[in-house]
Amino acid sequence: MPETGRELNTTATSLEILDVIKRMEGARLSDLARELDLANSTVHAHLTTLLNNEFVVKEGNEYHLGIKLFHLGEQARHRKPEYEIVRRHAHELSHELNEEVAFAITEHGRSVIIFDENNDPAKEGFQVGRYFYMHNSASGKAMLAEFPSERVDEVVERWGLPRETDETIQTRPELDAELERTRERGYSINRQEALEGLMAIGMVVTNPDGSVLGSLDVSGPPYRLSEDEIVTQLRRTVEDIEAEIAAQYEREDADRGR
């Protein structure tokens, strides 16, 4: 959730410029000035700073995101050793099921995919870094079901309940009922709620202290996914992941105690 306190307007503007460049897939200075309703000279000063610090590159008259951002994202994606444990098991599960398997965490009230495993080399990792709303994604609902109601309130207050398909949950009572069903089942289901033609089944992955690490989900066309088969193998995989993470914590505790 947004941090309260003093915010630097200049920094916020630079970050907004990066967001606009991403959304526009490259932009001229005049495009950015018009989009942000800022003077050309102001935008130029921000772009010069971003360019000199390698966060953007200039190709002709257009500015694009720099590869430095990729390296920062990769560091964030691999910063926890637990993530590598999940990635390895997700890869194995994808090959067992011959379906796409993704691992997502939550940041700032949305679900973001940090690993995406499948058997199609052309699609390898194609969803990595993609954000989803939490109310209509399997990963998001799996994590929301573990959160206290106050945190769910914060997510809904910040992002609302955007409708992306006819199946998207639209009201808070509907969401609360869905989260209760998720708790009772032990897994979440996305029934074409974020994208038509795509179903997903998700399960939360927890740390040894019970906190949420993220969620693992299997996705594919509804006609191809067998709920019972997916749930059985997904649950086994999550149990294996959590057991390996717990063993790692125990080793680290033992090493610190020496």
N, C-alpha and C positions, 0 to 999 in steps of 0.2 A: 504494500500500500504506500501511497505517496508520503514522503518524510516531511514533517512540519519543521519550519525554521527558515532561515535566510537562504534565498536562492539567487544566484548571480544571473542577471538577465542576459549578459553577454554569452555566458556558457550555454544557457538554455537556447539562445538563438542559433549558436553554432551547431548544437545537437539537432535542432529542428531542421536546419539546412541539410544535414546528413540524411534525416528521415525523408525529406522532400526529394533529394537526389535519388535515394533508393526507390521511392514510389514512382518517380518519373523515368527511372532507368537511365539517368543521365540528364543534365539540364544546363542551359546557358545561364549566364549571370542575369540577363533580363527576365528569363522564365522564373528564376528564384525570387527576384525582387517583386515581380508581379504576384506570384503565389503567396508570398509572405507579407505583402504590402509594406515593403521596406525600400529605402532609397538604394539606388545602384551602388553608391559609394559605401554604404553600410554593409551590403552583401559582399562587395568586393573585399573589404577588410577582413570579414570572417573567412571568405574563401582563401585569401592569401595566407591566413594563419593555419587553416586546415591543410592547405597545399604544402606549406613549409614544414609542417609536422607529419606529413605523409599520410594523412587520413583521406585525402582526395587526390585524384590525378586529373590533369587537364589534357584532353584530346581535341585538338582544334579549338573550337570555341565552347566545347562542352566539358562539364565537370562530371566525374564519375567517382564512385567509392574506391578507395585504395585497398590494396591487398593487406595493408597493415591491420585493417579491421578484421580480416580473416584470421590472422595470427592471434589477435586478441580473443576472438571467438573460440578458436581451437584451444587456447589456454583455459578458458572458462569451461569448455566442454570436457576437458580431461583433468580438471583441477582436483577432483576427488577420486581416490583409488577405487572407491565403491562403484563409480561409473564404469570402469573398465571391467569389473566383475559382471555387471549387468550386460555390457555390450557383448561379451563372450557368450553368455547364456542366451541372449537374444538371437545371436547369429545361429547357434545350434538349434533353437526352437524354430527359426524361420526355415531351416533346411529340413527339419522333421515334418513340419506342416506344409511346406511349400507355399507359404503365405507370407505376407509382409508383417514384420514385427517391429514395433517402435517403442522406444523408451522416452518418456517425457518427464520433465520437472515443472514446477510452477514458479514463475517469477512475476511479481507485480500484478497478480490477479489473473494471469492467463497461463495456459499450458503451452510449453514450448518443447518441441522434439529435439533431443540431442543425439539420439542414435536411431537409425532407420535401416533395418536389415531385410533384404529380400534376395531372391535367386535370379533376378534380372539384372545383368551387369549394366544395362542402359539406364536403369532406375536406381542404381546403388546410391543410397544416401540422399535421394532427391528431396526428401521432406525435412532433412536436417535443418534446424533453425526456424522452421515454420511455427507460427503461433496459432493457437486455437482458443476460442472461448471455452470456458470450463463447463458451462451449463449444457452444451450440446456435443461434447466430445467424450469418448469413452475414457480417455486418460484424465480429463478434467473432472468428470463425475466420480471416478474412482477416488481421486484425491479429495474432492469436496466432501465426500461421504465420511472422511476421517477427520475433517476439520470441525471445530466448535462452531455453533450457529453464529457467533459474533464474527468469525472470519468469513463465513459464507455471506453474511450481511455486507461486509466490506467489499467482497468481490462483486456482488450484484449491484451495490451502490456505485462502484467505479465503472463497470462495463455494461450494466443493464443485462437484458436477455435478448440480444439481437436475433431476429428471425432469419435463418439462412435457407431453410427448406420448409415445406409444409409440415414436417414432423418436428420441427424445433420447439422445445419447451418455451412457453410464452409467459407463464405467471409464476410467482414465488410459491404458491401452494402446490403447483404441479412439480416444481423443482424439489421442494421438500419431500413430497411423496416419492419421487424418483430416487432421491438419495436414501430414503428409508428402505426402499426395495433393494437398492445396491448393498446396503449394510446387511440385510437379511440374506441375500444371495451370496455375498462375498465377492461379487464382481459387478462391473458396470456394463451396460450395453448402449451402443450408439446405433439407433435404428434409422439410418439415413437422415440424421438430424443436422449434420454439418454439410454433407454433400450427398446429393441424390445418387443412388446406386452404390453407396459405400456403407457397409456395416462394420462395426468394430466391437470387440469384447475386451475389456480392460480390467486390470487387477492392481491394487496398490502394492508398492514395495516399501517396507518399513525398515528403519534402523533398529538395532538392538534395544534402544531406549524407547521404542514405540513411535518415534517421530516419523513423518513421511519423508522418504527419500525421493520417490517419484512413482510413476506407474508404467506398467508394461501392457501393451495392447496388441492384439492381432486383428488385422483388417482385411477386407476383401468384399467381393460382391455377395449380397445376401443369399443368392441361390447356391453359393459354393461353401459357405461357412456352416459347419455343423457345431451348434452351440455346445452340446455335451462333450464332443471330442476336444474342441478348443479349450473349454473350461478345465477339463481334466489335465491336459498337458500344460496349460498356462499356470494352473495352480502348482503343479509339480515343479515347474521352472522357477516360480517365485519362491517356493519353499527352499529350493536349492540355492538360489541367490541369497536369501536371508541367512541361511545356515553358513554359507561361505563368508558373508560379511561379518557375522557374529564370531566365527573362528578367527578372522583377521583381527577383530577388536581384542579378542582374548590374547592373541600372540603379542599384540602391541602393548597391552596392559602388563603381560609377563615380562616383556623386554624393559619396560619402564621400571618394573619392580626389582630388577637385578642390581 
